[in-house]
C-alpha cells in the first residue's frame, strides 16, 4: 500500500513518500525461488493513496485524497477502482481495524498528528499497562517477553538513528549555505566552479537523504509506537483472562457461567497470540527489507557524493597556491 500525506521535515520541506510503502525498486540480492513464489501469490491487490487536493467550503477546509485500487482477483467486477476520500475516513478505518483486530500491526498514519481521541485512547492503554505491570503477568509466554524487549530496543535505536539523520541534514544544509556564500576572486575562478559543483552535489545528497532514508526511519518510528500499543493490548487480554481464572478458582466449581466466560477468554488469548505471532513475522521481514534497502542506498549515495566532491577539487590543486587550497579544504572538510 502506498500512502502519500503532507508530512514535513524539521526544516519545513515536505516529507516524501516512504519506500516501505512502495514496490522495492532496488534489488539487494537474489532471493530464493520459494520466497519469490510466495510473494507473487500474495501481492494481488495494490492500493495507492496520493494526489491530495484541498477543498474549502463556507463551513470547513479539508483535504481529499485519491484512492486507486488495482487487483488481479477474479471476484472483482473490475481490475481498477478509483475513489476520493477525506483524511478522517482513514482515521475511522484505522480505528475500526485496531478495534476488530487488536493484536495485528496497523501502521500509524504519517500526518495530521494531534492529541484527539487517539491520544486519550493511548493514555488509557498506558494506564492499563501500568496497572498490569504493577500486578504483573505471571504466565506471559517467553516469546512475547522477547518480542516486548525487541520492540523497546528497536524503538530506542530507530529514534536515535532518526535524530542523527535529521542532524546530518541540518549540518549539510548549513554547509550548503556556506558554499553558496563564497564570492571568489578572479585567480580562484576554478575554486568557484568547484564550489558551485559541490553545492549541486550537496543538494542531491540532501534530497537523497530526505527522499530515501528519512521517510523509512520516520515510518518505523511511528511503527514502533504501534507495536508497543499492540503488545499492551495483548497483555490486557491475558490479564483479563488471568483475573477471571483466579475468580473462578476461588468460587464453587458449579459456577457454570463464570467457567464459560473463562473458556471464552482463553480462546481469545490463544487467537490474539496466534494473530500477533503471524503478523510479527511478516512485519519483521518487511522492516528488515525496507531499512536494509534504505541504508545500503544511503551508503552508496554517500560514497558517490564524496567521490564526486573529491574529483571536483583535483583539477584545481595545481592552479591554486598550496597554502590557500589547504586552508580552504581544511575549513570545509
ABEGO torsion letter per residue (X at the ends): XBBBBBBBBAAGBBBBBBAAABBBABBABBBBAAAAAAAAAABABBBBBBGBBBBBBAABBBBBBBBBBBBABAABABABBBBBBBAAAAAAAAAAAAAABAABBBBBBABGBBBBAAAAAAAAAAAAAAAAAAAEBAABBAAAAAAAAAAAAAAAAAAAAAAAAAAAAAAAAAAAAAAAABBBBAAAAAAAAAAAAAAAAAAAAAAAAAAAAAAAAAAAAAAAAAAAAAAAAAAAAAAAAAAAAAAAAABBAABAAAAAAAAAAAAAAAAAAAAAAAAAAAAAAAAAAAAAAAAAAAAAAAAAAAAAAAAAAAAAAAABBAAAAAAAAAAAX
